[in-house]
């Protein structure tokens, strides 16, 4: 173990280091900063020559302390340090070679608790440097103002609904100097607690210290109490008074209280950046919901426009203001109010948006009901914005045309105009996962032919997500480009890399859509509550749920702390007797008023109700060798792009296009792979039966293909589309496996594009469409474009996983059971077998035979 006088560039095991620049170190007198890589973290604070009244003071919680400085011939030997009122001398003088990053003072075995320290600089030589402070690993510096969370931390205000106060007073506004101008006080109560739960490994408590506050406060972590002093001789805002690190990464219950009749003021709580607080009634999955429980959700919208719901059960952003916001981008809670007929009814705990009209909500279908298999619903694109600084921020890369600014790419009117080499950066203000981009051309002749989309979390290092390429555009044409494997980013950079023609600016609009995860177990129906036709009509959902329900005894009926109705009204779906729309709340909770459907104001807003219908579920486990098991199949990443390159001949740029017959050289096989649907040519043949094939350079797993028909009315003839065909795969061009069969399919028509998906986990090098009949044309059959889509295996374990040795519970069946037993399906396979001598036949010969594996099942299984 190092001792005083030793060099110690990094803290030893059991110690933690604070740099000289830390906010908790308070310098008095004449100090200046010197930078050098020789010092810890590249800098030190230095006193002027032999100056008087130079001090550095700080407070810490712990048992051990070290002062890190340097020892040299021009340093003072008469420095002093005072710890809890006890003063000692220490020396930083040494003749000869200097020692940098040296321990110049050490004190160990102090009582575990809070300590005050003052270092007084000596006078007998030139100067003194302050490099760092080491304290014991479980200790921390405290007592300093921490006005924002440090790197690796995030902050919750005292007003966060996750914190429950028993008998405390709330000061929600006007508290200048406090975080968010608010704090909560214990009101001199004894053992009345502020309680919350969080998941994470570290915790900080930010308070206002005061002369009326207790010195013997307590903070309990999972039942273990720790001492905290909230006292200072004068009021100090946003003070760090407690820190605990090294906790297990799990849920922790926190209680804060005073054991004497003196005050505690809570200003904020800091926890891990990737941790989160939980409301006491909060759950994170639909399966856990019951009446009185709540689940978190994210909502984002532009001004006077209904927006997008996402991330059910996740913490995404701070909570939306309890009265709503005109441009919301934050979280709220759904509170479950009823469970009826396999449907869960949940109501938002607040107006999630104000300054929005009833008409704007109705425009998106939210008044009476929008139904979807995803919380995103079908309206899942980025909201329209009205300026460069809106719900998203948009900045330009390069120069755009006047009144055709980059933000107009996402506006409801206008367009973004600029030349190749320019772009925009979309700051989503949080990490989001987009799955596709829709591009709309204004003028096709000058449109961008290459649009590259990048993602970043720091606006510096960007990763290419998608290169969107289209060589020809018509006016107002739209094209959607899918991201192969969506990833969350905060910043998205969109560059116009190349243009069809550069004679004029490329003008376009953009829509980014969220990557949706379809929920096969639920249907979401989102709408407004009913509100009654007048004030005496009580047969409505507002009175039933908000005014009168105790949610099975979990709340006080009509509690504003739960429903946030004071001073604000919520739209209902009901027409009032006077013909306007009814709105409810706004002192008292049963308040009733009518409002015009086009009216907007900050005290009226959008509070939705959501019905979650639970769909019938079939879940299974396989019982084998005394255990219940589930099979984890190989998972795949599905490409949304055609994997066949744009062909300019049957062999260029790669692969081989071929056909069993063609109408003429102008209708050769590659014409169906040239990327152009709107033309005279494609692949055409005259005989009743023919196939079109593409051979890849390497094997690929194709899961989907599409057929496009000619759009050009001059050349398209009735009956030319295929009607019956098979889609097949092969690895030798001789033996073919049928992957998809279409019989008497008449959906293909002029200009149509149809996709056909099938189950396939095998890779083939050749794929073909084998046409057996068209839709009645006796002369010709034409396919304008054939595209194929690949899936590639993900990593991860594949095979049988044991779930339980006993019959699993219902929840385990729901959460972990298999909903697809196709793993048990068997199919025909071709086996090579060796013949053996039997006296009449020669030996060593080979034959091949097809065996129906459905007739052979070698494992005894039972399905529960």
Helices and strands as residue ranges (DSSP letters): E 15-19, E 26-28, E 31-35, G 40-42, E 43-47, E 55-62, E 65-71, E 79-83, E 86-90, E 99-107, E 113-120, E 129-130, E 132-136, E 140-142, E 153-157, E 164-165, E 169-171, G 179-181, E 183-185, E 194-200, E 203-209, E 217-221, E 224-228, E 236-244, E 250-258, E 265-272, E 276-278, E 282-283, G 286-288, E 294-300, E 308-310, E 329-340, E 343-348, E 353-354, H 358-363, E 370-372, E 393-397, G 406-410, E 416-418, E 423-432, E 434-441, E 448-456, E 463-469, E 478-482, E 489-499, E 506-514, E 522-528, H 541-541, I 542-547, H 560-563, E 569-575, E 581-585, E 592-595, E 604-606, E 608-614, E 622-624, E 627-632, E 636-642, E 656-659, G 665-667, G 669-673, E 683-685, E 690-700, E 702-708, E 722-730, E 737-742, E 753-757, E 764-774, E 781-783, E 785-793, E 799-804, H 810-816, G 822-824, E 828-834, E 846-852, G 853-855, E 862-863
